[in-house]
Amino acid sequence: MDHFKLKPGLEPSYQITKVNFETQTLKQKPYVQRQTNRVSYYAVFPECDNPIQIVGLQRDTIEGGRKPYGRHNKHSIEDLAVYSEIDYLDCPFSNPSWEKPTGKRSPSSPLASKMLVTMQTQFDTVISALRAKTGLAISRNMARKLLETYMLDEGWLYRQATLNNLPWILGESAPALPLFGQFIQDNSELAQAIRAKYPQVILEPSTIDPRLVQIRNKPGEFIKLSFIFCNHHQQIINDSLQETIDFLVFKDSHLENDGTVLRRTIPILENEFTNRIKKQKGGQRDTRLLALAQAVIGKYAG
C-alpha cells in the first residue's frame, strides 16, 4: 500500500514518502512512537480505516522495493485508530492473494457505519459529484430514487464500497432509470451524443437554468433512453488501488451496437470526493438535499 491518512473517516490521503509523512504528522505521537529497541511509524489506511505501520521510512528495504510502504497493523493504536478485523478482511490489501468475498459486509463493520453517516451528512456533495461527471442534472426526485434504492439494497454494505467512492456506489446500487423528461447539462458529452445519434429526441432549453436542457420526444416519435452505472472495477497496480466505473446511456431495453448512446469509463480518483467536500465547506450547502437524505435514511435505517 502506498497511501496513508492521519485519522479515520473521510480525510485526505497522501502518498507514502518520507517528506509527506514527516510534513503531515510533524513526527508526533501517535504517528511516531519509541519502542524498546526501535522507533515505529503509524498512520491510517484510506481504504479500510485500520491502523497501518509505515515500513522503510528511514532506510531502504528489499521487501519494499527501496521505497517506504504501509502494512496493516493488526491491533489498535491508541489515539489513532481502532483495529477492525471485519474491515481488514474486506480490504483488498489484506493479503497478496486477496479475492473479494461473496455477499455483503457485516452490518457490524465500523467502516460501513461511517459510510452511511457520511451519505447522510454529505448527500448534496455526493449528488454534486455525480452531476459533474455524467452531465445529468439529477433532480431531487431522481436523487430520492437513487437514495431509496441504495437503502433498500444496503449499498453501504457492498464489499467494494469505501468512503472515497460513495457517489459511485449510490449510482451502482440503482437499476436502470429513464431519462425522458429529465434535465441534462447542455454542454455535456451526453447532450452531444444524443444530438448526434437521435435527432428524434428534442433537447428543450430550460426556462429556469440556461445551462440545462430537457429530454423530450418529437411529436409522433418515442425513443426510450435510460442510464445505469455498471462494471465497477478495482485493481491493485504497483501498490496503488486503481478504480473505475462505467456510466452507460442506452436506447430501449437492449444493448445492440446501435443501442448504446454513451458509454463513459469514469476513473474514481484518490481524494477526489474529499476535495469536493473541502470546496463545499464554507460555501452554500443544498439544504433540501440534506433534508431529503435525513428523511430517507431515517426511514429505512431507523
PyMOL commands that set and color helices and strands:
alter all, ss='L'
color gray80, all
select helices_A, chain A and resi 18-25+85-90+110-121+123-134+140-152+155-157+166-172+189-197+257-259+272-280+287-301
alter helices_A, ss='H'
color red, helices_A
select strands_A, chain A and resi 3-4+14-15+32-34+39-44+51-55+69-72+177-178+183-185+201-205+212-217+225-237+240-251+260-267
alter strands_A, ss='S'
color yellow, strands_A
deselect
rebuild
show_as cartoon
